[in-house]
Amino acid sequence: MGKILSAFTKTENPITSIIKQTDETRASDIVLTADNDLKANLNISNHSYAFVLTLFYDASAVADFQYNFTLPSGSGLSLSSGDWTGGTALSTADPTDAILINGAGVNTVLTVTIFGKVDITTVGEFSCNWAQQNSEATNTTVRKGSSLIIWK
């Protein structure tokens, strides 16, 4: 029987999984605001965290959809993304830059998956922010089941 290495039996770097339990809706709103659920406290300074964010969303073709990130002060962000249009390479990004993607109609659910790495210098909250690109009275919704998985 082989020896089990202690490095494989310790769990010092847990994975945090956050899954939205309810839909979150915004209308006539172009101000990027943190999602109520898709956020995590990054609690080790001078460290890197990897993450996968999956958004199930719907927005009208007029309102469309935008998102960005809030990071602890002095942090860096690297991203790559595949979206329903076939994929967009984002590389190193300014987390405050809005990433713009299309809507296809209310109740037409689309998916975007973002893979990334956050390099932090100070502890703080990491959040996904989102809004409509163009203010419209119809609802833009991030759907139940959207998720943030983040690990050290």
C-alpha positions in Angstrom: 0.0 0.0 0.0 1.3 3.5 -0.9 2.0 6.2 1.7 -0.4 9.0 1.9 1.5 12.3 1.8 0.5 14.7 4.6 0.3 17.5 2.0 -2.8 15.7 0.5 -4.5 15.2 3.9 -4.4 18.9 5.1 -7.0 21.4 4.0 -5.3 24.7 4.6 -6.6 26.3 1.4 -10.4 25.7 1.4 -12.6 26.4 -1.6 -15.4 28.8 -1.0 -18.5 28.2 -3.1 -21.3 30.8 -3.2 -24.4 29.9 -5.1 -27.3 32.4 -5.6 -30.5 31.1 -4.0 -32.8 33.6 -5.5 -33.0 35.8 -8.6 -31.8 39.4 -8.3 -33.4 42.0 -10.5 -32.6 45.6 -11.4 -34.4 48.0 -13.8 -33.6 51.5 -15.1 -30.2 51.2 -13.4 -26.8 51.6 -15.1 -24.8 52.0 -11.8 -22.5 49.0 -11.3 -23.5 47.7 -7.8 -22.3 44.6 -5.9 -24.4 41.5 -6.3 -26.1 40.7 -3.0 -24.6 37.2 -3.0 -21.6 36.9 -5.3 -18.9 38.3 -3.1 -16.2 36.9 -0.7 -13.9 38.1 2.0 -10.3 37.7 1.0 -8.6 37.4 4.4 -4.9 36.7 3.8 -2.8 39.7 2.7 -0.1 39.4 0.1 -1.7 36.4 -1.4 -3.3 35.2 -4.7 -6.8 33.8 -5.0 -8.2 32.0 -8.1 -11.9 32.1 -9.0 -14.5 31.0 -11.4 -17.6 33.2 -11.7 -20.7 31.9 -13.6 -23.5 34.4 -14.3 -26.9 33.2 -15.6 -28.5 36.5 -16.6 -31.2 37.9 -18.8 -31.5 41.5 -20.2 -33.3 43.0 -23.1 -31.4 43.7 -26.3 -31.8 47.4 -25.5 -30.6 47.3 -21.9 -27.8 44.8 -22.4 -25.6 43.9 -19.4 -22.4 45.1 -17.9 -20.2 43.9 -15.0 -17.0 44.6 -13.2 -15.3 43.8 -9.9 -14.5 45.4 -6.6 -11.2 44.3 -5.0 -9.3 45.2 -1.8 -7.1 48.3 -2.1 -3.9 47.7 -4.0 -5.0 44.5 -5.6 -4.5 43.2 -9.2 -6.8 41.2 -11.4 -6.2 38.9 -14.3 -9.2 37.5 -16.2 -10.2 35.3 -19.1 -13.8 34.8 -20.1 -15.9 32.8 -22.4 -19.4 34.1 -23.1 -22.3 33.2 -25.2 -20.9 35.0 -28.3 -18.0 32.7 -28.5 -15.5 34.0 -26.0 -13.6 37.2 -25.2 -10.0 37.2 -23.9 -9.7 39.8 -21.2 -6.2 39.2 -19.9 -5.0 41.7 -17.2 -7.8 44.0 -16.5 -8.6 47.1 -14.5 -11.3 45.7 -12.2 -13.2 49.0 -12.4 -13.5 48.8 -16.2 -17.0 47.7 -17.2 -17.1 44.5 -19.3 -20.0 44.9 -21.7 -22.0 42.0 -23.0 -25.3 41.7 -24.9 -28.8 40.8 -23.7 -31.1 38.7 -25.9 -34.4 39.5 -24.3 -36.2 39.3 -21.0 -36.5 35.7 -19.9 -33.9 34.6 -22.4 -31.2 33.4 -20.0 -27.6 33.7 -21.2 -24.4 32.5 -19.5 -21.0 34.1 -19.0 -18.2 32.3 -17.2 -15.2 34.2 -16.0 -11.9 32.6 -14.9 -9.6 34.8 -12.9 -6.9 35.5 -10.4 -6.8 38.2 -7.7 -3.5 39.2 -6.2 -4.1 41.1 -3.0 -1.9 43.2 -0.8 -4.5 44.0 1.9 -7.5 42.0 3.1 -11.0 43.0 2.0 -14.0 42.1 0.0 -14.0 40.8 -3.6 -17.4 41.3 -5.3 -19.0 41.0 -8.7 -20.8 44.2 -9.6 -23.4 44.4 -12.4 -26.1 46.7 -14.0 -27.8 47.4 -17.3 -25.6 49.0 -20.0 -28.5 51.3 -21.1 -31.2 52.4 -18.7 -34.5 50.6 -19.5 -37.6 50.0 -17.5 -37.5 46.2 -18.2 -35.9 43.9 -15.7 -32.3 42.8 -16.0 -31.8 39.7 -13.8 -28.9 37.6 -12.5 -30.5 34.3 -11.9 -30.6 31.8 -9.1 -27.8 29.3 -9.6 -25.2 31.8 -10.6 -22.0 31.1 -8.6 -18.7 32.3 -7.4 -16.1 29.6 -6.5 -12.9 31.1 -5.0 -9.8 29.4 -3.5 -6.4 30.3 -2.1 
